[in-house]
């Protein structure tokens, strides 16, 4: 059995939307209360309260704040688990201290467990969710299997999604006895050792005009709204306006988020198709262990590198290889593009404008990227 997450677009009614937004607030309130308690205990010299201790504190919060009883109960338990994991990550990986959550953050979500058939797939277009009842949904594939939990999410564009985690059987793909090395690039997304190049598609440039149209209006309307807010404060208005009160500003903000989301969806779809094709064709896939965070420091190429989503590509290959019984190997990328894959001669560092070079020892003319992919294929680590 394998855990898979199916992302579905849900279409809640006005009443259901109000319940979802209210539950976002309940979870956010509990997170902030628990985090504040942890910080106060630390300041007073006390010890950290673990997940089970925070679960008991949630019961106390429900008695102190009766409105929390309207929340989906298992979603509050996920809050304590998430905060516990955030502290563990801080202690082990030094990732930074957990921060308080704000209602102004454009992306909101909560998670609830499947208990006593409270989450069900009624038919091909309807889900039953706790506290919400029957909702219409649309997805590329049906969530078939034992449902473990569901995450309700609202995107920055105002769309609602339900990510259903299911325990299901995944058929292992047939073995091909083929091995491939893959070089990541900017002009081409991936270059395989057998000479196939997956082209780079700049989805951000395809929608750049429409996105820029609304970005200009967003900047201007934000400036106008901030000027109006400053006028309210200067004239000591009893209830000064906030940015959320300006409908034109909010509309422009949603439109920019809409195009950002569309660009991300198109890129994800392209990566899913490319990685599935690789997993179907090869039993062992070797890729270079790139540190994208360091490469993004090159300001001339940072936007193009970010568009490639190398990290997401690697993550997709990792879990798909596990699902379908294939193997993923990471290789140190050092000198892969400057060593001759035929004789092993080191020709030194090449600038990015040099796409082909000839080995002075064996005389073979190399395509820079295919040569790097071949070196990755031949690497032992």
RODO-2510 file (C-alpha; in nm, 4 decimals, decimal comma):
residues 381
     n   res          X          Y          Z
     1     x     0,0000     0,0000     0,0000
     2     x     0,1205     0,3483    -0,0902
     3     x     0,0158     0,6920     0,0303
     4     x    -0,0891     0,9266    -0,2502
     5     x    -0,2320     1,2782    -0,2337
     6     x    -0,5013     1,3733    -0,4852
     7     x    -0,5540     1,7481    -0,5259
     8     x    -0,9153     1,8348    -0,6029
     9     x    -1,0756     2,1708    -0,6740
    10     x    -1,3845     2,2131    -0,4558
    11     x    -1,6768     2,4525    -0,5074
    12     x    -1,8274     2,5307    -0,1649
    13     x    -2,1469     2,7300    -0,1247
    14     x    -2,1426     3,0676     0,0488
    15     x    -2,2366     2,9056     0,3798
    16     x    -1,9678     2,6392     0,3410
    17     x    -1,7091     2,9044     0,2553
    18     x    -1,7929     3,0871     0,5778
    19     x    -1,7429     2,7655     0,7756
    20     x    -1,4093     2,6973     0,6043
    21     x    -1,2821     3,0506     0,6683
    22     x    -1,3999     3,0287     1,0298
    23     x    -1,2072     2,7025     1,0756
    24     x    -0,8960     2,8700     0,9355
    25     x    -0,9381     3,1246     1,2122
    26     x    -0,9866     2,8611     1,4846
    27     x    -0,6676     2,6775     1,3842
    28     x    -0,4739     3,0026     1,3549
    29     x    -0,5954     3,1137     1,6999
    30     x    -0,4931     2,7827     1,8623
    31     x    -0,1507     2,7930     1,6927
    32     x    -0,0834     3,1453     1,8194
    33     x    -0,2031     3,0599     2,1707
    34     x     0,0150     2,7471     2,1930
    35     x     0,3178     2,9237     2,0483
    36     x     0,2757     3,2138     2,2912
    37     x     0,2522     2,9651     2,5791
    38     x     0,5713     2,7893     2,4658
    39     x     0,7580     3,1198     2,4437
    40     x     0,6398     3,2286     2,7891
    41     x     0,7453     2,8954     2,9420
    42     x     1,0898     2,9294     2,7858
    43     x     1,1228     3,2888     2,9150
    44     x     1,0281     3,1692     3,2647
    45     x     1,2853     2,8893     3,2537
    46     x     1,0337     2,6104     3,1946
    47     x     1,0655     2,3088     2,9665
    48     x     0,9157     2,2525     2,6224
    49     x     0,5653     2,1000     2,6140
    50     x     0,5437     1,8093     2,3680
    51     x     0,2591     1,7253     2,1313
    52     x     0,0567     1,5289     2,3886
    53     x     0,0878     1,8089     2,6411
    54     x    -0,0363     2,0595     2,3838
    55     x    -0,3331     1,8319     2,3048
    56     x    -0,4359     1,8585     2,6709
    57     x    -0,3950     2,2368     2,6556
    58     x    -0,6326     2,2467     2,3576
    59     x    -0,9034     2,0990     2,5842
    60     x    -0,8382     2,3799     2,8306
    61     x    -0,8556     2,6379     2,5521
    62     x    -1,1959     2,5029     2,4476
    63     x    -1,3249     2,5594     2,8019
    64     x    -1,1774     2,9099     2,8140
    65     x    -1,2888     3,0029     2,4612
    66     x    -1,6230     2,8290     2,3857
    67     x    -1,6211     2,9372     2,0192
    68     x    -1,3477     2,6756     1,9564
    69     x    -1,6084     2,4022     2,0073
    70     x    -1,7450     2,4891     1,6619
    71     x    -1,4121     2,3888     1,5025
    72     x    -1,3487     2,0553     1,3361
    73     x    -1,1927     1,8728     1,6333
    74     x    -0,9183     1,6772     1,4550
    75     x    -0,7998     1,9945     1,2762
    76     x    -0,6996     2,1432     1,6127
    77     x    -0,4996     1,8292     1,6950
    78     x    -0,3108     1,8776     1,3698
    79     x    -0,2160     2,2265     1,4906
    80     x    -0,0331     2,0849     1,7929
    81     x     0,1349     1,8226     1,5728
    82     x     0,2494     2,0846     1,3220
    83     x     0,3859     2,3084     1,5983
    84     x     0,5677     2,0101     1,7525
    85     x     0,7241     1,9283     1,4136
    86     x     0,8230     2,2945     1,3696
    87     x     1,0091     2,2847     1,7021
    88     x     1,1756     1,9539     1,6114
    89     x     1,2875     2,1012     1,2797
    90     x     1,4265     2,4058     1,4582
    91     x     1,6255     2,1926     1,7050
    92     x     1,7591     1,9444     1,4462
    93     x     1,7939     2,1484     1,1274
    94     x     1,8234     2,5021     1,2730
    95     x     1,5508     2,6128     1,0328
    96     x     1,4345     2,9105     1,2389
    97     x     1,1907     2,9724     1,5233
    98     x     0,8173     2,9125     1,4584
    99     x     0,6296     3,2340     1,3881
   100     x     0,2821     3,3591     1,4700
   101     x     0,0225     3,3243     1,1946
   102     x    -0,1741     3,6126     1,0471
   103     x    -0,5234     3,6240     0,8985
   104     x    -0,3794     3,8506     0,6257
   105     x    -0,1626     3,5729     0,4841
   106     x    -0,3091     3,4956     0,1384
   107     x    -0,2814     3,1143     0,1677
   108     x    -0,4805     2,9466     0,4459
   109     x    -0,5353     2,5772     0,5233
   110     x    -0,6375     2,3220     0,7833
   111     x    -0,6230     1,9432     0,7981
   112     x    -0,8663     1,6877     0,9389
   113     x    -0,8471     1,3112     0,9875
   114     x    -1,0804     1,0504     0,8431
   115     x    -1,2742     0,9073     1,1399
   116     x    -1,5930     0,6980     1,1263
   117     x    -1,6554     0,7658     0,7562
   118     x    -1,6659     1,1435     0,8042
   119     x    -1,4764     1,1843     0,4741
   120     x    -1,6256     1,0049     0,1752
   121     x    -1,6210     1,0170    -0,2019
   122     x    -1,9952     1,0107    -0,2784
   123     x    -1,9610     0,9958    -0,6578
   124     x    -1,7341     1,1250    -0,9330
   125     x    -1,8131     1,4881    -0,8591
   126     x    -1,9088     1,5071    -0,4903
   127     x    -1,7200     1,4750    -0,1610
   128     x    -1,8472     1,4527     0,1936
   129     x    -1,6279     1,6514     0,4331
   130     x    -1,6589     1,6977     0,8124
   131     x    -1,8544     2,0057     0,9258
   132     x    -1,9176     2,0952     0,5601
   133     x    -2,1260     1,8114     0,4281
   134     x    -2,1620     1,7505     0,0552
   135     x    -1,9344     1,9488    -0,1787
   136     x    -1,8895     1,9452    -0,5533
   137     x    -1,5320     1,8783    -0,6664
   138     x    -1,3299     1,8423    -0,9862
   139     x    -1,0035     1,6498    -1,0244
   140     x    -0,7858     1,4956    -1,2913
   141     x    -0,8155     1,1566    -1,1219
   142     x    -1,0533     1,0050    -0,8710
   143     x    -0,9387     0,9458    -0,5107
   144     x    -0,9724     0,5654    -0,5012
   145     x    -0,8516     0,3931    -0,1848
   146     x    -0,8696     0,4234     0,1919
   147     x    -0,8893     0,7920     0,2862
   148     x    -0,6459     0,8913     0,5644
   149     x    -0,7018     1,2667     0,5900
   150     x    -0,7927     1,5729     0,3882
   151     x    -0,6393     1,9211     0,3755
   152     x    -0,8709     2,2117     0,2966
   153     x    -0,6803     2,4977     0,1380
   154     x    -0,7599     2,8392    -0,0012
   155     x    -0,5109     2,9758    -0,2531
   156     x    -0,4021     3,3370    -0,2914
   157     x    -0,6377     3,3609    -0,5893
   158     x    -0,9347     3,2749    -0,3653
   159     x    -0,9861     2,9207    -0,4991
   160     x    -1,0636     2,6337    -0,2623
   161     x    -0,8945     2,2941    -0,2791
   162     x    -0,9225     1,9646    -0,0937
   163     x    -0,6047     1,7524    -0,0946
   164     x    -0,7193     1,3987    -0,0163
   165     x    -0,4528     1,1602     0,1189
   166     x    -0,5366     0,8009     0,0294
   167     x    -0,3780     0,4630     0,0976
   168     x    -0,3906     0,2774    -0,2307
   169     x    -0,2174     0,0162    -0,4426
   170     x     0,0264     0,1408    -0,7067
   171     x     0,1178    -0,1018    -0,9833
   172     x     0,4945    -0,1377    -1,0253
   173     x     0,6050    -0,0481    -1,3770
   174     x     0,7725    -0,3206    -1,5873
   175     x     1,1529    -0,3367    -1,5788
   176     x     1,3433    -0,2059    -1,8817
   177     x     1,7045    -0,2800    -1,7673
   178     x     1,8036     0,0699    -1,8818
   179     x     2,0156     0,3276    -1,6960
   180     x     2,0300     0,6984    -1,7771
   181     x     2,2297     0,9997    -1,6625
   182     x     2,0575     1,3401    -1,6573
   183     x     2,2217     1,6820    -1,6684
   184     x     2,0147     1,9802    -1,5560
   185     x     2,0397     2,2939    -1,7620
   186     x     1,8983     2,6402    -1,8259
   187     x     1,8665     2,6494    -2,2060
   188     x     1,7275     2,2935    -2,1840
   189     x     1,5542     2,1631    -1,8728
   190     x     1,7082     1,8139    -1,8878
   191     x     1,9637     1,6499    -2,1123
   192     x     1,9888     1,2693    -2,1007
   193     x     2,3021     1,0633    -2,1662
   194     x     2,1404     0,9140    -2,4780
   195     x     2,1173     1,2596    -2,6379
   196     x     1,7522     1,3514    -2,5728
   197     x     1,6900     1,7095    -2,4650
   198     x     1,3790     1,8228    -2,2766
   199     x     1,3349     2,1889    -2,3776
   200     x     1,2894     2,4715    -2,1330
   201     x     0,9456     2,6328    -2,1517
   202     x     0,9272     2,9811    -2,0007
   203     x     0,5730     2,9732    -1,8707
   204     x     0,6386     3,2995    -1,6862
   205     x     0,7054     3,4780    -2,0167
   206     x     0,3968     3,3322    -2,1882
   207     x     0,1685     3,5179    -1,9473
   208     x     0,4049     3,8069    -1,8731
   209     x     0,1978     4,0743    -2,0561
   210     x    -0,1295     3,9915    -1,8810
   211     x     0,0439     3,9548    -1,5459
   212     x     0,2322     4,2824    -1,5888
   213     x    -0,0951     4,4574    -1,6801
   214     x    -0,2379     4,3722    -1,3384
   215     x     0,0898     4,4211    -1,1509
   216     x     0,0972     4,7857    -1,2605
   217     x    -0,2601     4,8351    -1,1443
   218     x    -0,1880     4,6558    -0,8172
   219     x     0,1054     4,8881    -0,7430
   220     x    -0,0942     5,2010    -0,8281
   221     x    -0,4036     5,0938    -0,6317
   222     x    -0,1909     4,9998    -0,3295
   223     x    -0,0349     5,3444    -0,3363
   224     x    -0,3781     5,5097    -0,3589
   225     x    -0,5159     5,2935    -0,0764
   226     x    -0,2189     5,3691     0,1491
   227     x    -0,2639     5,7403     0,0854
   228     x    -0,6316     5,7128     0,1826
   229     x    -0,5415     5,5225     0,5005
   230     x    -0,2834     5,7872     0,5911
   231     x    -0,5513     6,0552     0,5379
   232     x    -0,7841     5,8691     0,7778
   233     x    -0,5152     5,8564     1,0469
   234     x    -0,4206     6,2209     0,9958
   235     x    -0,7820     6,3313     1,0337
   236     x    -0,8318     6,0941     1,3309
   237     x    -1,1168     5,8968     1,1771
   238     x    -1,2802     5,6761     1,4414
   239     x    -1,2558     5,3611     1,2286
   240     x    -0,9683     5,4073     0,9794
   241     x    -0,9841     5,1917     0,6694
   242     x    -0,7538     4,8977     0,5979
   243     x    -0,6246     4,7582     0,2691
   244     x    -0,8958     4,4913     0,2824
   245     x    -1,1597     4,7663     0,2528
   246     x    -1,0453     4,8733    -0,0951
   247     x    -1,2214     4,6484    -0,3478
   248     x    -1,0242     4,7615    -0,6540
   249     x    -0,6975     4,6868    -0,4757
   250     x    -0,8232     4,3433    -0,3699
   251     x    -0,9355     4,2668    -0,7258
   252     x    -0,5920     4,3514    -0,8685
   253     x    -0,4265     4,1427    -0,5963
   254     x    -0,6426     3,8412    -0,6861
   255     x    -0,5689     3,8786    -1,0567
   256     x    -0,1914     3,8829    -1,0001
   257     x    -0,2260     3,5750    -0,7769
   258     x    -0,4398     3,4090    -1,0460
   259     x    -0,1679     3,4430    -1,3102
   260     x     0,1042     3,3327    -1,0666
   261     x    -0,1008     3,0230    -0,9870
   262     x    -0,1608     2,9519    -1,3553
   263     x     0,2128     2,9728    -1,4290
   264     x     0,2900     2,7360    -1,1404
   265     x     0,0218     2,4877    -1,2542
   266     x     0,1524     2,4825    -1,6120
   267     x     0,5086     2,4271    -1,4909
   268     x     0,4021     2,1459    -1,2544
   269     x     0,2093     1,9742    -1,5330
   270     x     0,5163     1,9846    -1,7601
   271     x     0,7404     1,8442    -1,4849
   272     x     0,4921     1,5656    -1,4027
   273     x     0,4757     1,4537    -1,7657
   274     x     0,8563     1,4612    -1,8071
   275     x     0,9310     1,2717    -1,4837
   276     x     0,6640     1,0063    -1,5503
   277     x     0,8148     0,9479    -1,8948
   278     x     1,1621     0,9000    -1,7453
   279     x     1,0382     0,6567    -1,4783
   280     x     0,8579     0,4525    -1,7428
   281     x     1,1639     0,4262    -1,9686
   282     x     1,4486     0,3638    -1,7195
   283     x     1,5117     0,1443    -1,4150
   284     x     1,7981     0,3550    -1,2727
   285     x     1,8038     0,7341    -1,3054
   286     x     2,1188     0,9279    -1,2144
   287     x     2,0936     1,3026    -1,1565
   288     x     2,3359     1,5640    -1,0292
   289     x     2,3047     1,6800    -0,6690
   290     x     2,2589     2,0507    -0,7383
   291     x     2,2437     2,3151    -0,4645
   292     x     1,9854     2,5425    -0,6241
   293     x     1,9999     2,7877    -0,3329
   294     x     2,3648     2,8621    -0,4077
   295     x     2,3066     2,8861    -0,7829
   296     x     2,0326     3,1455    -0,7293
   297     x     2,2997     3,3874    -0,6027
   298     x     2,3933     3,4429    -0,9682
   299     x     2,1651     3,7410    -1,0290
   300     x     2,2024     3,7246    -1,4074
   301     x     2,0580     3,3723    -1,4179
   302     x     1,8540     3,3560    -1,0980
   303     x     1,5172     3,4088    -1,2676
   304     x     1,5877     3,1485    -1,5362
   305     x     1,7154     2,9005    -1,2746
   306     x     1,4105     2,9552    -1,0539
   307     x     1,1861     2,8880    -1,3543
   308     x     1,3452     2,5430    -1,3987
   309     x     1,2275     2,4197    -1,0546
   310     x     1,5131     2,1702    -1,0221
   311     x     1,4287     2,0954    -0,6604
   312     x     1,0664     2,0120    -0,7414
   313     x     1,1834     1,7978    -1,0348
   314     x     1,4070     1,5969    -0,8021
   315     x     1,1292     1,5521    -0,5452
   316     x     0,8946     1,4221    -0,8165
   317     x     1,1561     1,1720    -0,9337
   318     x     1,2205     1,0575    -0,5759
   319     x     0,8639     0,9640    -0,4876
   320     x     0,7771     0,8288    -0,8327
   321     x     1,0800     0,5972    -0,8234
   322     x     0,9596     0,4694    -0,4849
   323     x     0,6042     0,4210    -0,6162
   324     x     0,6966     0,2370    -0,9334
   325     x     0,9911     0,0287    -0,8111
   326     x     1,2712     0,2269    -0,9803
   327     x     1,5974     0,3685    -0,8384
   328     x     1,7175     0,7283    -0,8195
   329     x     2,0905     0,7991    -0,7668
   330     x     2,2373     1,1449    -0,6957
   331     x     2,5865     1,2266    -0,8240
   332     x     2,8321     1,5026    -0,7318
   333     x     2,8152     1,7533    -1,0223
   334     x     3,1792     1,8639    -0,9848
   335     x     3,3604     1,8877    -1,3230
   336     x     3,0951     1,6873    -1,5115
   337     x     3,0928     1,9373    -1,7999
   338     x     3,4723     1,9759    -1,8349
   339     x     3,5936     1,6123    -1,8241
   340     x     3,5969     1,4127    -2,1464
   341     x     3,3517     1,1254    -2,1103
   342     x     3,5603     0,9135    -2,3507
   343     x     3,9160     0,9397    -2,2132
   344     x     3,8769     1,1280    -1,8858
   345     x     4,0857     1,4335    -1,9860
   346     x     4,0117     1,7483    -1,7810
   347     x     3,9819     2,0408    -2,0240
   348     x     3,9344     2,2997    -1,7505
   349     x     3,6427     2,5247    -1,6730
   350     x     3,4322     2,6390    -1,9691
   351     x     3,2273     2,9588    -1,9783
   352     x     2,8540     2,9219    -2,0338
   353     x     2,8716     3,0474    -2,3933
   354     x     3,0829     2,7447    -2,4938
   355     x     2,8274     2,4770    -2,5855
   356     x     3,0665     2,2425    -2,7702
   357     x     3,4342     2,1599    -2,7295
   358     x     3,6866     1,9143    -2,8745
   359     x     3,9018     1,6934    -2,6517
   360     x     4,2717     1,7591    -2,7367
   361     x     4,3663     1,4042    -2,6309
   362     x     4,1201     1,1789    -2,8159
   363     x     3,9869     1,4353    -3,0649
   364     x     3,6164     1,3755    -2,9968
   365     x     3,3870     1,6755    -3,0331
   366     x     3,1537     1,6998    -2,7330
   367     x     2,8167     1,8623    -2,6847
   368     x     2,8702     2,0203    -2,3431
   369     x     2,5407     1,9012    -2,1909
   370     x     2,5384     1,5497    -2,3377
   371     x     2,8994     1,5025    -2,2247
   372     x     2,7988     1,6085    -1,8703
   373     x     2,5025     1,3668    -1,8744
   374     x     2,7343     1,0845    -1,9874
   375     x     2,9780     1,1634    -1,7035
   376     x     2,6866     1,1526    -1,4587
   377     x     2,5884     0,8127    -1,6004
   378     x     2,9444     0,6804    -1,5570
   379     x     2,9862     0,8208    -1,2028
   380     x     2,9958     0,5691    -0,9202
   381     x     2,8688     0,7956    -0,6422
***
